[in-house]
Amino acid sequence: MSEGPANQSRRVAILAHNLRAAGGLSVGRNVIAALGRVRPAHRYLLFMPRGVGYEDVPKPSQSESRYFDRGEGWARQYRYERSELPQAVREYGPDVVWGLGNFGLRRPGCFQAVLVHKPHYIYGPQFQRMELFRYRLLNAIGRRRLGRCLPSTQLVFCQTRTACDRFRETFRYAGRTAIMPNAVSQMTLGGDATAKPAVFDRLNAKFVLFCLTKYYAHKNLEALAEVFRRYAEDLRDVAIVLTTAASDHPSAARFLEQLADPRCRDHLINVGPVTQAELAGYFAHCDGLILPTRLESFSGTYLEAMQFRRPILTSDLDFARDVCGPAARYFDPLDPASIRDAILGLKTSPTLRGELVAAGEARMTSFFRDWDSITADAMDEIEAMLRKG
């Protein structure tokens, strides 16, 4: 732990074994891929989940990969994190443990940094009332677990200033924090924007919005169904393309059943999960992004819309304004009339659409960077922590 040169080779244990889906999966895969490009001199022990794409991610040349198979579920993960994972880290003897998935170790035996990006841990119960009791309980357990590892954590990354402030307030944390934002995945940027998804062939006469998200309770997708149940006539030439699956969540199948309502059937079109390579085609052929979410840390979907020059409609909440700024038109996610008015306002005003797109381009240029830059900055913070001892 003594001070050394800035380019000193370090041993780094990366904990990404619990980043299996959605935004967490994107963070884990993109950071691990970037490490080999921006910090190739370090040695890495990489803990990753099996079967969700990490096997295909290019790894740093001086790295060892450990794949975790959750098998029977949470019970298996609990045993792994309580005994097998800490023992493997101790045997490796790292200079620093970097937990990418909201947690570190209670007794790492070295320096530790943690990236916190699960919003349920930093927002109060009023933001989670729509969640099932089972998930509220799991979130409470996770929040407690995060709190227990903080005394052994010297550096906490949050994705925005808003998230950082909420984290400090929630955990009364007085240690070092730094901002580590999100970025558009290289796999998304490499997609073919000229490839027109088949769903758009039957929506040519409509104003089409893209709602890119799996089903989670906090995504508030039921609000969209309620909008069309109430205002189908006002929105008769509007359609929203959804990307959910019944397997996303215990409540997902019930939500999908609502789409059979005659007032929703021709307006809420579910295509199921799409790959990152397909996203370019969806963004290129839609008229804008809509996201009625009630809880986020940093949704990379906002950046994808800006990257592909699409206007954004989203919730008037602090996390959205922090990321989108003037690149979005905001609505009250609890008020169907407010959502309807935002949709109609965007649909009927080419000027507004142009202003939002221009603002998004400016933010992508001024505020946001690629994963290599983000990972390099994070490693700068970690290395400075190690040098200071």
HELIX and SHEET records of a PDB file:
HELIX    1   1 ALA A   22  VAL A   38  1                                  17    
HELIX    2   2 TYR A   54  ASP A   56  5                                   3    
HELIX    3   3 TRP A   74  ARG A   79  1                                   6    
HELIX    4   4 TYR A   80  GLU A   84  3                                   5    
HELIX    5   5 LEU A   85  TYR A   92  1                                   8    
HELIX    6   6 PRO A  119  TYR A  121  5                                   3    
HELIX    7   7 PRO A  125  PHE A  127  5                                   3    
HELIX    8   8 PHE A  133  CYS A  149  1                                  17    
HELIX    9   9 LEU A  150  SER A  152  5                                   3    
HELIX   10  10 ARG A  161  PHE A  171  1                                  11    
HELIX   11  11 GLN A  186  LEU A  189  1                                   4    
HELIX   12  12 ALA A  198  ARG A  202  5                                   5    
HELIX   13  13 ALA A  217  LYS A  219  5                                   3    
HELIX   14  14 GLU A  222  TYR A  231  1                                  10    
HELIX   15  15 ALA A  246  ASP A  248  5                                   3    
HELIX   16  16 ALA A  252  GLN A  258  1                                   7    
HELIX   17  17 PRO A  262  ARG A  265  1                                   4    
HELIX   18  18 GLN A  276  GLU A  278  5                                   3    
HELIX   19  19 LEU A  279  HIS A  285  1                                   7    
HELIX   20  20 GLY A  300  GLN A  307  1                                   8    
HELIX   21  21 ASP A  318  CYS A  324  1                                   7    
HELIX   22  22 GLY A  325  ALA A  327  5                                   3    
HELIX   23  23 PRO A  336  LYS A  347  1                                  12    
HELIX   24  24 PRO A  350  SER A  366  1                                  17    
HELIX   25  25 TRP A  371  LYS A  388  1                                  18    
SHEET    1   A 7 SER A  63  PHE A  68  0                                        
SHEET    2   A 7 ARG A  43  PRO A  49  1                                        
SHEET    3   A 7 ARG A  11  LEU A  15  1                                        
SHEET    4   A 7 VAL A  96  GLY A  99  1                                        
SHEET    5   A 7 PHE A 111  VAL A 116  1                                        
SHEET    6   A 7 LEU A 155  CYS A 158  1                                        
SHEET    7   A 7 ARG A 176  ILE A 179  1                                        
SHEET    1   B 6 LEU A 268  ASN A 270  0                                        
SHEET    2   B 6 VAL A 238  LEU A 242  1                                        
SHEET    3   B 6 PHE A 207  CYS A 211  1                                        
SHEET    4   B 6 GLY A 288  LEU A 291  1                                        
SHEET    5   B 6 ILE A 312  SER A 315  1                                        
SHEET    6   B 6 ALA A 328  PHE A 331  1                                        
END                                                                             
